[in-house]
Structure formats: structure tokens, C-alpha cells
């Protein structure tokens, strides 16, 4: 892989002349806190590309390709005070300054994962990890190994098997029960829309063939008429609700595991999607005791109705600069495409007569959602299928008509995964942000067209189509449902290829993003989605000192050898001027 070499300082203009503090004054006062030198700095402080992805005049791009637009950054008191050349940055040096020579490493605005489940990521790190496990037998073998160190009778939790890839060969309780008879076991899926357990888990939950199934859920039965251990969509909660509640200490530790992992992977902020009262309480405690390593933009779960009513009474946070900001409500509207729970306008191509579930059938409280909108909250609606997206857009638009002031709150469709050609323009027209996961397209491509057919697939994972009709985008991972590795995310967006660089030429390659768009999707477009575009998302004087440092240049590699982006590594993560991760 091509590692970037140091380049001449003569290539750079000082970007902050007249804006930065006088370097002599700073030096006399002990100097800047942090001076980054000899780096490939992409500030993103230029006009974003057109909707066709072509760089605008003023971008650091010419007939030879991309080149950095700065070489050095100086920070003080959590803010950026200078951007420009190494020679000029060193004038800010004082006795207390830390100077880091990055020797040609790439620096971009701090990465933001705008749809995460950090508690879930921490739990995944703390439990049986089933991500990328290909077969039921492999998954069960991992549980057998974990059982050796767990006292009999205690629950064992696994997470991460792919309900979309396994949809035509779903497991049941038989093998799991035979292999692990002395522990109740719950195996949660990658996106949380399927789960399976052994007989001891079914017994612990009191589940029988007569158990009432939640609306929008499914419980599979075996040949004997008894539950076979496999649950889909809202049926998953029948089993998951039986798991003893984790202690506050365990949840706190798992949250910190997740947040610190995100910091190690280059993220300076996350938007955590669907937090309940207990999760919020822990986050608030960590903020009060200064233990949040990165910024958290909290998205309250509409399903926790008492919590939502409590927040409606006091209103959303009005500040942007706290480590924890709460101004969004996350709502589930339909299920997942992989488990055939996403609501479609017409039958599933591979399951005639079935169109998925949505709305009341998936626990969506439309009245409470409208109350939150009118109280000033940004709404983020999970919508996957083309019917689910149409109905979600309709719901937002209906409240805009009742109360026009609500339209200004940058409401979001989370995933916006399959959208009818008739509805794609509506997001831009209504100012609704499409919050999307480039890795989902690459993980779903092996079966998505089977679900949708050759026509509807054209409106799926349609990043370019949405941009061309004026929609704002933000990119994220939906972790732990997808790998949040930024190099995987950027590669997916730029190439429409998986980690094996397949298919050749990219999957529906007309939807690809340029390098500029892909990086913005994880930086300043995500800043806009959280009302923070004036504080972060570009590297400029007066902005937060939130920075991500990596050992590859995705701008350059996108043109020369995009597959090499996958081999990138995070070298440093800086939040509020503090180094929270250093390789």
C-alpha cells in the first residue's frame, strides 16, 4: 500500500492569516497546547462538490488530482487557532507546547458516526461475537467455548449473526440445545431483527406454542408444533426480554468499552440511536464526571414513552458544545429488509403475498412523535422499505403542514434504504436528511435484489440519486450491525465494492460517491445533521479541535488505487484538543 511521503511546505498557503492569535503572544504565554506539523491536512474548507460529485472551483484538486490544502494545525483551549504551513505553526511554540511531526500522515476533520448503538458495540465486545460467522455450526461452537467459563444456569448472549444472509437457512434450537443444555442462550442477529435461543432460554422466558406474539413479530414453530427457537422482527423481544437486566455497572463498562473503541477507530463523535431512560442516565452521569472520551449526540427512543414525555416537558438541549447533547427522538417505523420485515409497496419478489410491517404494527406512536416534533425535537425515523419510507415522509410532511415551524429541525430518515423513484425527490424538497450506511449496500448486495426484484433495486442504497434531487446525506455504520471501520465505510461509498473488491466495477456503480463526498459524509455532513456545522466538520480557526489522523490519503487513493483504502489505520484521535487515542 502506498504510504504518503512528506511534501514541500511551499505548496501551502497560510489559511488563517488575520484570524489566528498573534503567535508571539501565544508563545510568551507558554505556547499553544498542540502543534501538528508536516501533515497532509484536508480542511474541507472549500465549497462541497456538485450533486454530480465533481469538485468545485477552489477545491484542492487539479488535473493531477487531489492535494492537501494545509500542512500544520495549532490548537489551544480546545479550539483551532491556526491552519497553514509548518514553518508558521512553529511560531506558536512555547515551553508547554506538544509538537507532533506527522511525517506525511493525513489529517481530516474529526470523524462522526451519525447512527450508532454504542451500548450494543460494548456488549458485542463483552459477549460472544458472531459477526462474520458463516454458519450455525460455527456460531454454536463459539457458545460452547464460552460456556466453559460461565457457571451453569447463567445466560450466555451472542450477537452479530447476519439475519439477511441467513434468511433462507435460519437456525433453530436443536443444535444449540444439544450443545449447550445447561445455560439459557440468546443469539441476537446483526441488525437485531432476528434472534434464536435454546430450549433452556425458551423455558426461562415461559415461551410455549400458546404464547401471544407481538404485533409485527413472528415466532417459528417446529414440526411438533412447539416453538423452534427462532424469532423475527418484534417477536425477538419475547426472548430478549427474559434476559436478566444487566447491572448499571455492567452497562456503564460496556458503554465505555464502546466509546473507547470508537475513539480508537478515529471517531470524535457519535449519534447514539434509540436510548432509553437507563442508558440516558448513565450517559448523563459520565458527562457530569467528565468521563466521556468522545462527544455523544443522543437520540431518545420513542418506544420509551415516559422518557419522551419527560423530555417534551423540558424541551431539547439548546447548546451544541457539551460532550452530551440531547435534541433528537429516534423512532422505528418498519422492520429490516433481510428478515423481510421492511414494509414494501408491492410483494417481496422472493415471498409473494408478503409486504412486511410498519407503523402501529411496529410500535410506532404517531401522536407522540408529532408532540415531540412540535416541542422542537429533531425526529429520526427508521425506515427501510419503499412503503415504510413513503409513509415516514408522509408523517413528517403532515406535521409540517400543521405546524410549519417544525420543518426547520432537520428531520432524518434513518437508513432510507429503499425508496420509490416517486419519493426520492421529496427528501430534498422537504429538507429531510437521508442518514445512510455505505457498508449496508455491500453487505446486502448478495440478496437484496432477490427481495426487491430488478426494478425496485434501482431505488435502493441510492446515494447519488438522492443527492441529485437535492437531499442532504449523512453517512454512518449502524454499528454493531455493520463494521464501523472508516476505511471500509469510505471504500464502500467510493467504489460500491465489498472488502474483497467485488464486484468488478462496483455494484450499481452509478450510485458511487466521490472521495470528497464520502469524507464529508462522515464529517461535515454529519456535523450538519446534528446542528454543529458552525463548530466542527471543517478544519478552520475558531472551530473545535476535533481531528482524525490516518496513515493513508483517501483522496489520493480514490483515484489511484481505491482498494488500498481498506488497509488504512488510525494513528490518532483528538477531541476538544485532547488526544483520546494514539497508536
C-alpha positions as CSV (number, residue, x, y, z in Angstrom):
1,X,0.0,0.0,0.0
2,X,1.2,3.5,-0.8
3,X,2.1,5.4,2.4
4,X,2.2,9.1,2.0
5,X,5.5,10.9,2.0
6,X,6.3,14.4,3.4
7,X,5.8,17.2,0.9
8,X,7.3,20.7,0.4
9,X,5.9,23.5,2.6
10,X,6.0,25.8,-0.4
11,X,2.8,24.1,-1.7
12,X,0.7,25.6,1.1
13,X,-1.0,28.9,1.7
14,X,-1.5,30.1,5.3
15,X,-5.2,29.7,5.7
16,X,-5.6,31.7,8.8
17,X,-3.8,35.0,8.2
18,X,-5.5,37.7,10.2
19,X,-7.7,35.3,12.1
20,X,-5.3,33.5,14.4
21,X,-4.0,34.9,17.6
22,X,-0.6,36.6,17.3
23,X,1.9,33.7,17.6
24,X,4.4,35.8,19.6
25,X,1.7,36.5,22.2
26,X,0.8,32.8,22.4
27,X,4.4,31.8,22.7
28,X,5.0,34.3,25.6
29,X,2.1,32.8,27.5
30,X,3.6,29.3,27.4
31,X,2.7,28.4,23.8
32,X,0.0,26.6,22.1
33,X,-1.3,23.3,23.6
34,X,-0.7,21.2,20.4
35,X,1.2,21.9,17.2
36,X,0.7,19.4,14.4
37,X,3.3,19.6,11.7
38,X,4.3,18.0,8.4
39,X,0.9,16.5,7.8
40,X,-1.3,16.1,4.8
41,X,-4.2,18.3,6.0
42,X,-7.5,18.3,4.1
43,X,-9.5,21.1,5.8
44,X,-12.8,20.6,3.7
45,X,-12.9,24.4,4.0
46,X,-13.9,24.7,0.4
47,X,-17.2,24.5,-1.5
48,X,-18.6,21.0,-1.4
49,X,-18.8,19.1,-4.7
50,X,-21.8,19.4,-7.0
51,X,-24.5,16.9,-6.9
52,X,-22.7,15.0,-9.6
53,X,-19.7,14.6,-7.3
54,X,-17.4,16.9,-9.4
55,X,-15.1,19.1,-7.3
56,X,-16.0,22.8,-7.4
57,X,-13.5,25.6,-8.2
58,X,-11.4,26.3,-5.1
59,X,-11.1,22.7,-4.0
60,X,-7.5,21.5,-3.8
61,X,-8.0,19.4,-6.9
62,X,-6.5,19.9,-10.4
63,X,-5.6,17.9,-13.5
64,X,-3.1,15.9,-11.3
65,X,-5.7,15.0,-8.8
66,X,-6.2,15.9,-5.1
67,X,-3.6,17.5,-2.9
68,X,-3.7,18.7,0.7
69,X,-4.6,22.4,1.4
70,X,-2.5,22.7,4.6
71,X,0.4,21.2,6.4
72,X,0.0,22.2,10.0
73,X,-2.6,22.9,12.7
74,X,-2.2,24.6,16.1
75,X,-4.7,24.2,18.9
76,X,-5.3,26.0,22.2
77,X,-8.0,25.7,24.8
78,X,-9.9,23.1,22.7
79,X,-10.0,25.2,19.6
80,X,-8.1,25.5,16.4
81,X,-6.1,28.8,16.4
82,X,-4.0,28.3,13.2
83,X,-4.1,26.3,10.0
84,X,-1.3,26.6,7.4
85,X,2.4,25.8,7.0
86,X,4.7,24.0,9.4
87,X,7.1,27.0,9.4
88,X,4.4,29.4,10.6
89,X,2.8,26.9,13.0
90,X,6.1,26.6,14.9
91,X,5.9,30.3,15.8
92,X,3.3,29.3,18.3
93,X,5.7,27.1,20.2
94,X,6.2,27.6,23.9
95,X,7.5,25.8,26.9
96,X,4.2,23.8,27.4
97,X,3.5,23.0,23.7
98,X,3.4,19.5,22.4
99,X,4.7,19.3,18.9
100,X,3.9,16.3,16.8
101,X,5.6,15.7,13.4
102,X,3.2,13.5,11.4
103,X,5.7,12.9,8.7
104,X,3.1,12.9,5.9
105,X,0.1,11.3,7.7
106,X,-3.3,12.6,6.7
107,X,-5.4,14.8,8.9
108,X,-9.1,15.4,8.3
109,X,-11.9,16.9,10.4
110,X,-13.0,14.6,13.3
111,X,-15.0,11.6,12.1
112,X,-18.6,11.4,13.2
113,X,-20.6,8.1,13.1
114,X,-24.1,9.6,12.8
115,X,-26.1,6.4,13.6
116,X,-24.5,4.1,16.2
117,X,-25.6,1.8,19.0
118,X,-22.6,2.2,21.3
119,X,-24.1,0.1,24.1
120,X,-24.6,-2.6,21.6
121,X,-21.0,-2.3,20.4
122,X,-19.8,-2.5,24.0
123,X,-21.9,-5.6,24.6
124,X,-20.6,-7.2,21.4
125,X,-17.0,-6.6,22.7
126,X,-18.1,-8.1,26.1
127,X,-20.1,-11.1,24.8
128,X,-19.9,-13.8,22.1
129,X,-19.1,-12.1,18.9
130,X,-20.9,-13.7,15.9
131,X,-20.0,-11.0,13.3
132,X,-18.9,-12.6,10.1
133,X,-19.7,-16.1,11.4
134,X,-20.9,-18.0,8.3
135,X,-22.8,-21.0,9.7
136,X,-25.0,-22.1,12.6
137,X,-22.3,-24.7,13.5
138,X,-19.6,-22.1,13.8
139,X,-21.8,-19.9,16.0
140,X,-22.8,-22.8,18.3
141,X,-19.1,-23.7,18.6
142,X,-18.3,-20.2,19.9
143,X,-21.1,-20.6,22.5
144,X,-19.8,-24.0,23.6
145,X,-16.4,-22.4,24.2
146,X,-17.8,-19.5,26.2
147,X,-19.9,-22.0,28.3
148,X,-16.7,-23.5,29.7
149,X,-16.1,-20.3,31.7
150,X,-19.7,-19.5,32.7
151,X,-21.4,-21.0,35.7
152,X,-24.3,-23.4,34.9
153,X,-27.6,-21.6,34.8
154,X,-26.2,-18.2,33.8
155,X,-27.3,-16.7,30.5
156,X,-24.9,-16.6,27.5
157,X,-25.5,-13.9,24.9
158,X,-24.2,-13.9,21.4
159,X,-24.6,-11.1,18.9
160,X,-23.9,-10.4,15.3
161,X,-25.1,-13.3,13.0
162,X,-26.4,-11.9,9.7
163,X,-30.2,-12.3,9.5
164,X,-30.2,-11.2,5.9
165,X,-27.6,-13.6,4.6
166,X,-29.1,-16.5,6.7
167,X,-32.7,-15.7,5.7
168,X,-33.2,-18.9,3.7
169,X,-31.5,-21.1,6.2
170,X,-32.5,-19.8,9.6
171,X,-31.3,-21.8,12.6
172,X,-33.5,-23.4,15.2
173,X,-33.0,-24.5,18.8
174,X,-32.0,-28.2,18.1
175,X,-28.2,-27.9,17.7
176,X,-27.9,-25.1,20.3
177,X,-29.9,-27.1,22.8
178,X,-27.9,-30.3,22.3
179,X,-24.5,-28.5,22.5
180,X,-25.3,-26.1,25.4
181,X,-28.1,-27.7,27.6
182,X,-27.1,-26.1,30.9
183,X,-27.2,-22.4,30.1
184,X,-30.1,-20.3,28.6
185,X,-28.6,-18.9,25.4
186,X,-29.8,-15.9,23.3
187,X,-28.3,-15.3,19.9
188,X,-29.1,-11.8,18.7
189,X,-28.7,-11.0,15.0
190,X,-26.6,-8.4,13.3
191,X,-29.3,-5.8,13.0
192,X,-31.5,-7.0,15.8
193,X,-34.4,-8.2,13.7
194,X,-33.9,-11.9,14.3
195,X,-32.9,-14.0,17.3
196,X,-32.7,-17.6,18.3
197,X,-32.3,-19.4,21.6
198,X,-32.0,-22.9,23.1
199,X,-34.7,-24.8,25.0
200,X,-33.5,-23.5,28.3
201,X,-33.9,-19.9,27.2
202,X,-37.4,-20.7,26.0
203,X,-38.2,-22.3,29.3
204,X,-36.7,-19.3,31.2
205,X,-38.9,-17.0,29.1
206,X,-42.0,-19.1,29.6
207,X,-42.5,-19.4,25.8
208,X,-44.8,-22.0,24.5
209,X,-46.9,-22.5,21.4
210,X,-49.7,-20.6,23.1
211,X,-47.6,-17.5,23.8
212,X,-49.1,-14.3,22.4
213,X,-46.9,-12.9,19.6
214,X,-46.4,-9.1,19.5
215,X,-48.0,-7.3,16.5
216,X,-45.3,-7.2,13.8
217,X,-43.5,-10.2,15.2
218,X,-43.1,-13.9,14.3
219,X,-42.3,-17.0,16.3
220,X,-41.4,-20.0,14.2
221,X,-42.8,-23.4,15.1
222,X,-41.3,-26.8,14.6
223,X,-42.8,-30.0,13.1
224,X,-44.0,-30.8,16.6
225,X,-46.0,-27.6,16.8
226,X,-43.7,-26.2,19.5
227,X,-41.6,-23.0,19.2
228,X,-38.4,-23.9,17.3
229,X,-36.3,-21.2,18.9
230,X,-36.3,-18.7,16.0
231,X,-38.0,-15.3,16.3
232,X,-38.3,-12.4,13.8
233,X,-38.8,-8.7,14.0
234,X,-40.8,-7.7,17.1
235,X,-41.0,-11.3,18.1
236,X,-37.4,-11.2,19.1
237,X,-38.4,-9.3,22.3
238,X,-40.2,-12.4,23.6
239,X,-36.8,-13.9,24.2
240,X,-34.7,-10.9,24.8
241,X,-37.0,-9.5,27.4
242,X,-36.4,-12.6,29.5
243,X,-32.7,-11.9,29.9
244,X,-31.9,-10.7,33.4
245,X,-31.3,-6.9,33.3
246,X,-27.6,-6.1,33.3
247,X,-26.4,-4.2,36.3
248,X,-25.7,-0.5,36.0
249,X,-22.0,-1.2,36.5
250,X,-22.0,-3.7,33.6
251,X,-23.9,-1.3,31.3
252,X,-21.5,1.5,32.2
253,X,-18.5,-0.6,31.5
254,X,-20.0,-1.7,28.2
255,X,-20.7,1.9,27.2
256,X,-17.2,2.9,27.9
257,X,-15.9,-0.1,26.0
258,X,-17.9,1.0,23.0
259,X,-17.0,4.7,23.3
260,X,-13.3,4.0,23.7
261,X,-13.4,1.6,20.7
262,X,-14.9,4.3,18.6
263,X,-12.2,6.7,19.7
264,X,-9.5,4.1,18.8
265,X,-11.2,3.9,15.4
266,X,-10.9,7.6,14.7
267,X,-14.3,8.9,15.7
268,X,-14.6,12.1,17.7
269,X,-18.4,11.9,18.0
270,X,-21.3,9.5,17.7
271,X,-25.0,9.9,17.3
272,X,-26.4,7.1,19.5
273,X,-29.7,6.0,18.1
274,X,-32.6,4.9,20.4
275,X,-31.6,5.5,24.0
276,X,-33.9,4.6,26.9
277,X,-34.1,6.1,30.3
278,X,-31.4,3.9,31.9
279,X,-29.0,4.5,29.0
280,X,-29.5,8.2,29.2
281,X,-29.0,8.2,33.0
282,X,-25.6,6.5,32.5
283,X,-24.6,8.9,29.8
284,X,-25.6,11.9,31.9
285,X,-23.5,10.6,34.8
286,X,-20.5,10.1,32.6
287,X,-20.8,13.6,31.3
288,X,-21.1,15.0,34.8
289,X,-18.0,13.3,35.9
290,X,-16.0,14.1,32.7
291,X,-15.6,10.5,31.6
292,X,-17.0,10.7,28.1
293,X,-14.0,10.2,25.8
294,X,-15.8,11.4,22.7
295,X,-18.9,13.5,22.0
296,X,-22.3,11.9,22.1
297,X,-25.4,13.2,20.3
298,X,-28.2,11.4,22.0
299,X,-31.3,10.1,20.1
300,X,-34.0,9.2,22.6
301,X,-36.1,6.1,21.9
302,X,-39.7,6.9,21.0
303,X,-40.6,3.5,22.4
304,X,-39.7,4.7,26.0
305,X,-42.8,6.8,26.1
306,X,-42.3,8.0,29.7
307,X,-38.8,9.3,28.8
308,X,-40.1,11.1,25.7
309,X,-42.9,12.8,27.7
310,X,-40.3,13.9,30.3
311,X,-38.2,15.4,27.6
312,X,-41.1,17.0,25.8
313,X,-42.0,18.8,29.1
314,X,-38.5,20.4,29.3
315,X,-37.6,20.6,25.6
316,X,-34.5,19.6,23.7
317,X,-31.0,20.8,24.6
318,X,-30.3,24.2,23.0
319,X,-26.5,24.0,23.2
320,X,-24.2,22.3,20.8
321,X,-20.9,22.2,22.6
322,X,-21.5,19.9,25.6
323,X,-20.0,16.4,25.4
324,X,-23.6,15.1,25.6
325,X,-26.3,16.9,23.6
326,X,-29.9,15.6,23.5
327,X,-32.2,17.0,20.9
328,X,-33.4,14.1,18.8
329,X,-36.0,11.4,19.0
330,X,-35.4,8.0,17.3
331,X,-38.5,6.1,16.0
332,X,-38.8,2.7,14.5
333,X,-41.3,2.6,11.6
334,X,-40.7,-0.7,9.8
335,X,-38.5,-3.8,10.0
336,X,-35.4,-4.9,8.1
337,X,-35.1,-6.0,4.5
338,X,-33.0,-9.0,5.3
339,X,-35.6,-10.5,7.6
340,X,-38.4,-9.4,5.2
341,X,-39.8,-7.0,7.8
342,X,-39.3,-3.9,5.8
343,X,-42.6,-2.5,4.5
344,X,-42.8,-2.7,0.7
345,X,-45.3,-1.1,-1.7
346,X,-45.6,-4.4,-3.5
347,X,-45.0,-8.0,-2.6
348,X,-41.5,-9.3,-1.8
349,X,-40.1,-10.7,-5.0
350,X,-39.0,-13.8,-3.1
351,X,-42.1,-14.1,-0.9
352,X,-45.3,-13.5,-2.9
353,X,-48.2,-12.3,-0.7
354,X,-45.9,-10.7,1.9
355,X,-45.1,-6.9,2.2
356,X,-43.5,-6.6,5.7
357,X,-44.7,-4.5,8.6
358,X,-44.8,-0.8,9.6
359,X,-46.4,1.9,11.8
360,X,-48.6,0.7,14.6
361,X,-47.6,-2.9,13.7
362,X,-44.0,-2.0,14.6
363,X,-44.7,0.0,17.7
364,X,-44.7,3.5,16.2
365,X,-46.6,6.0,18.2
366,X,-47.6,8.7,15.7
367,X,-49.3,11.0,18.1
368,X,-46.3,11.1,20.5
369,X,-44.0,11.5,17.5
370,X,-45.9,14.6,16.5
371,X,-45.9,16.0,20.0
372,X,-42.1,15.7,20.1
373,X,-41.8,17.5,16.8
374,X,-43.9,20.3,18.0
375,X,-41.8,20.6,21.1
376,X,-38.8,21.3,18.9
377,X,-37.2,17.9,18.6
378,X,-35.4,16.6,15.6
379,X,-37.1,13.3,14.5
380,X,-35.0,10.4,13.1
381,X,-37.4,7.7,11.7
382,X,-36.0,4.3,11.0
383,X,-37.5,3.4,7.5
384,X,-36.2,0.6,5.3
385,X,-38.8,-0.4,2.7
386,X,-40.2,1.8,-0.1
387,X,-43.6,1.8,1.6
388,X,-42.0,2.4,5.0
389,X,-40.1,5.4,3.6
390,X,-43.2,6.8,1.8
391,X,-45.3,6.6,4.9
392,X,-42.5,8.1,7.1
393,X,-42.1,11.0,4.8
394,X,-45.9,11.5,4.7
395,X,-45.9,11.5,8.5
396,X,-43.3,14.2,8.7
397,X,-44.9,16.3,6.0
398,X,-48.3,16.1,7.7
399,X,-46.8,17.7,10.8
400,X,-45.0,20.3,8.8
401,X,-48.4,21.4,7.4
402,X,-50.0,21.5,10.9
403,X,-47.0,23.4,12.3
404,X,-44.7,24.9,9.7
405,X,-42.1,25.8,12.3
406,X,-41.3,22.0,12.7
407,X,-39.9,21.8,9.2
408,X,-36.7,23.6,10.2
409,X,-35.5,20.9,12.6
410,X,-33.5,18.8,10.0
411,X,-35.6,15.7,10.5
412,X,-34.0,12.5,9.3
413,X,-34.8,9.2,7.7
414,X,-32.5,6.6,9.2
415,X,-31.3,4.1,6.5
416,X,-33.6,5.5,3.7
417,X,-32.7,2.1,2.2
418,X,-35.3,1.5,-0.5
419,X,-37.2,4.5,-1.9
420,X,-39.6,4.7,-4.8
421,X,-38.5,6.9,-7.7
422,X,-41.6,9.0,-6.9
423,X,-40.4,9.7,-3.4
424,X,-36.7,10.2,-3.9
425,X,-37.2,13.9,-4.7
426,X,-39.3,14.5,-1.7
427,X,-36.5,14.4,0.8
428,X,-34.7,17.3,-0.8
429,X,-38.0,19.2,-1.2
430,X,-38.9,18.8,2.4
431,X,-35.4,19.3,3.9
432,X,-35.3,15.7,5.3
433,X,-31.8,14.3,5.7
434,X,-31.1,10.8,4.4
435,X,-29.0,9.1,7.1
436,X,-27.4,6.1,5.4
437,X,-24.8,3.3,5.8
438,X,-22.5,2.6,2.8
439,X,-21.5,-0.8,4.3
440,X,-25.1,-1.9,4.3
441,X,-25.2,-1.8,0.5
442,X,-22.1,-4.0,0.3
443,X,-23.4,-6.5,2.9
444,X,-26.8,-6.7,1.4
445,X,-25.9,-6.9,-2.3
446,X,-25.8,-10.7,-2.3
447,X,-29.6,-11.0,-1.5
448,X,-31.2,-7.5,-1.8
449,X,-32.2,-7.9,-5.4
450,X,-33.8,-11.2,-4.6
451,X,-36.1,-9.4,-2.1
452,X,-36.8,-6.4,-4.4
453,X,-36.5,-7.5,-8.0
454,X,-34.7,-5.7,-10.8
455,X,-36.8,-2.5,-10.8
456,X,-37.1,-1.7,-7.1
457,X,-33.4,-2.3,-6.5
458,X,-32.7,0.8,-8.6
459,X,-34.1,2.9,-5.7
460,X,-32.1,1.0,-3.0
461,X,-29.0,2.4,-1.4
462,X,-29.4,5.3,-3.9
463,X,-26.9,7.9,-2.6
464,X,-26.3,9.6,-5.9
465,X,-30.0,9.7,-6.9
466,X,-30.8,11.3,-3.5
467,X,-28.0,13.9,-4.0
468,X,-29.1,14.7,-7.5
469,X,-32.6,15.6,-6.3
470,X,-31.2,17.9,-3.5
471,X,-31.3,15.7,-0.4
472,X,-28.7,16.1,2.3
473,X,-26.9,13.0,3.3
474,X,-25.0,11.8,6.4
475,X,-23.1,8.5,6.5
476,X,-22.7,6.1,9.4
477,X,-22.4,2.4,10.3
478,X,-25.4,1.4,12.4
479,X,-22.9,-0.4,14.5
480,X,-22.7,-3.1,15.7
481,X,-25.0,-4.0,12.8
482,X,-22.1,-3.2,10.4
483,X,-18.4,-2.8,10.7
484,X,-17.8,0.8,11.6
485,X,-14.2,0.8,10.3
486,X,-13.9,4.1,8.5
487,X,-11.8,2.7,5.7
488,X,-14.4,0.1,5.0
489,X,-17.1,2.8,5.0
490,X,-15.1,5.1,2.7
491,X,-14.2,2.3,0.4
492,X,-17.9,1.2,0.2
493,X,-19.1,4.7,-0.6
494,X,-16.3,5.4,-3.2
495,X,-16.3,2.0,-5.0
496,X,-19.6,0.2,-4.3
497,X,-17.4,-2.8,-3.7
498,X,-17.0,-5.2,-0.7
499,X,-13.9,-5.9,1.3
500,X,-12.8,-8.4,-1.5
501,X,-13.2,-5.6,-4.0
502,X,-16.1,-7.3,-5.6
503,X,-18.0,-6.9,-7.9
504,X,-15.6,-5.6,-10.5
505,X,-16.6,-2.1,-11.4
506,X,-18.9,-1.7,-8.4
507,X,-22.5,-2.8,-7.6
508,X,-24.8,-0.3,-9.3
509,X,-21.8,1.9,-9.7
510,X,-23.7,4.9,-10.9
511,X,-24.6,5.5,-7.2
512,X,-20.9,5.8,-6.1
513,X,-19.7,8.8,-4.2
514,X,-16.5,10.8,-4.9
515,X,-13.8,10.9,-2.3
516,X,-14.8,14.4,-1.3
517,X,-18.4,13.4,-0.8
518,X,-17.5,10.2,1.1
519,X,-15.3,12.0,3.6
520,X,-17.9,14.8,4.0
521,X,-20.5,12.1,4.7
522,X,-18.6,11.2,7.8
523,X,-17.5,14.7,8.8
524,X,-19.2,18.0,7.9
525,X,-22.4,16.5,6.5
526,X,-22.8,14.6,9.8
527,X,-22.0,17.9,11.7
528,X,-24.9,19.5,9.8
529,X,-27.2,16.6,10.8
530,X,-26.5,17.5,14.4
531,X,-26.7,21.3,14.0
532,X,-22.9,21.6,14.6
533,X,-21.7,22.8,11.2
534,X,-20.5,26.1,12.8
535,X,-18.4,24.3,15.4
536,X,-16.9,21.3,13.5
537,X,-16.8,19.4,10.2
538,X,-14.1,21.6,8.7
539,X,-10.7,22.5,9.9
540,X,-10.6,26.2,10.4
541,X,-9.7,28.8,13.0
542,X,-12.2,29.0,15.8
543,X,-13.6,25.5,15.2
544,X,-13.4,22.7,17.7
545,X,-10.1,20.9,17.8
546,X,-11.7,17.6,16.8
547,X,-9.3,15.8,14.4
548,X,-8.7,12.4,12.9
549,X,-5.2,11.3,11.8
550,X,-4.7,8.3,9.5
551,X,-1.8,6.7,7.6
552,X,-3.4,6.8,4.1
553,X,-4.8,9.6,2.0
554,X,-8.3,8.5,0.9
555,X,-8.5,11.5,-1.6
556,X,-5.4,10.4,-3.4
557,X,-6.1,6.7,-3.2
558,X,-9.6,7.0,-4.5
559,X,-8.2,8.0,-7.9
560,X,-5.0,5.8,-7.9
561,X,-5.8,2.6,-6.0
562,X,-9.0,2.7,-4.1
563,X,-8.6,-0.9,-2.8
564,X,-5.7,0.4,-0.7
565,X,-8.0,2.5,1.4
566,X,-9.1,-0.7,3.1
567,X,-5.6,-1.1,4.6
568,X,-5.6,2.2,6.3
569,X,-5.0,2.7,10.0
570,X,-6.0,5.3,12.5
571,X,-2.9,7.0,14.1
572,X,-4.5,9.5,16.4
573,X,-7.9,10.8,17.5
574,X,-8.1,14.3,19.0
575,X,-11.3,15.6,20.8
576,X,-11.5,19.1,22.1
577,X,-7.8,19.4,21.7
578,X,-7.1,16.4,23.8
579,X,-5.5,13.2,22.4
580,X,-8.0,10.4,23.3
581,X,-6.3,7.8,21.2
582,X,-2.7,7.5,20.0
583,X,-1.5,4.5,18.1
